[in-house]
């Protein structure tokens, strides 16, 4: 390092912004780079979200229908085939709980879980989750297992 190649650290020097409204001689006086008239040239201007220059905004042009049920419960669906895969891998012996599903990445800790009837279950399992479809419950019980709703 010599005196001829000294320079400030990256980010230490900030370029000053343009100074507007400081007289005609600066080249940025008069309208202060805002142009003539109109809402944008006024002080205190801020555009409303979704404003389209007076044209009817998209949010108001599109037809509205239906409603959102505030009390809706969203269940994470897990098929019987996935349960059989867990048994085949050897990660599960004879009981499947919510904790087992969370450990194996099939559900998150705050999820509501529903067992669905797709796939084939050969193993006799004691499954305890929030809900079962009728076909899933029948398949678990026909394989000699037990379906327990939490």
Secondary structure, 3 states (H helix, E strand, C coil): CCHHHCCCCCCCCCCCCCCCCCCHHHCCCCCCCCCCCCHHHCCCCCCCCCCECCECCHHHHCCCCCCCCCCCCCEEEEEHHHHHHHHHHCCCCCEECHHHHHHCCCCCCCCEEEEECCCCCCCCCEEEECEECHHHHHHHHHCCCEEEEC
